[in-house]
Structure formats: C-alpha cells, structure tokens
C-alpha cells in the first residue's frame, strides 16, 4: 500500500474556493481503480492548512492517479489559492494493524 500525506497551506481569502477544489478532487479520486481512500481534512490549530491523506493499493494505482487529467486540472486550478508550496510525504506500507482508538 502507498500512503501520501500532504499539507496544503492556503490563502485565508481563498480557503472556501480551495476546499471546493479539494472536495472535487477527493470525490473523483475515490472513484479511481486502486484508490483505497482519499480524504481532505482541516488543521484544527491552523484552519488555513488543509491536509490530504491518500491511500493506494500499490504504486501502479498511485502513478495512474498522478497522471490522470483531473489531477493536472486540479493542480492548475489550485495554484492561485496556495499560500506556499504543498509538502508531501510518501510512505510505502508493508503491513497494517488495527488498534483501539484514543
């Protein structure tokens, strides 16, 4: 499994527009083959930092997503709303387990 965690800093006056774009890319991405999950969240301490948590079955699914037309369109549309570059961390997961919550 491939997991990607992105921090997306948005301009305060662009937050609503950025969220709409992120909601759209999340819906479209979840419909792709090989996408386990694709979620967008907002940081409670800094509401202008949005986070994307992506899960893919494998590298092929992740690469297919990255090369899709809707990702290219999203990146172009999102650019004017960014306060700084997004930071991505990519993890290759070899095993998972479920544990009780907090």
C-alpha positions, 0 to 999 in steps of 0.5 A, a space after each residue: 500500500 502507498 500512503 501520501 500525506 500532504 499539507 496544503 497551506 492556503 490563502 485565508 481569502 481563498 480557503 472556501 474556493 480551495 476546499 471546493 477544489 479539494 472536495 472535487 478532487 477527493 470525490 473523483 479520486 475515490 472513484 479511481 481503480 486502486 484508490 483505497 481512500 482519499 480524504 481532505 481534512 482541516 488543521 484544527 490549530 491552523 484552519 488555513 492548512 488543509 491536509 490530504 491523506 491518500 491511500 493506494 493499493 500499490 504504486 501502479 494505482 498511485 502513478 495512474 492517479 498522478 497522471 490522470 487529467 483531473 489531477 493536472 486540472 486540479 493542480 492548475 486550478 489550485 495554484 492561485 489559492 496556495 499560500 506556499 508550496 504543498 509538502 508531501 510525504 510518501 510512505 510505502 506500507 508493508 503491513 497494517 494493524 488495527 488498534 483501539 482508538 484514543 
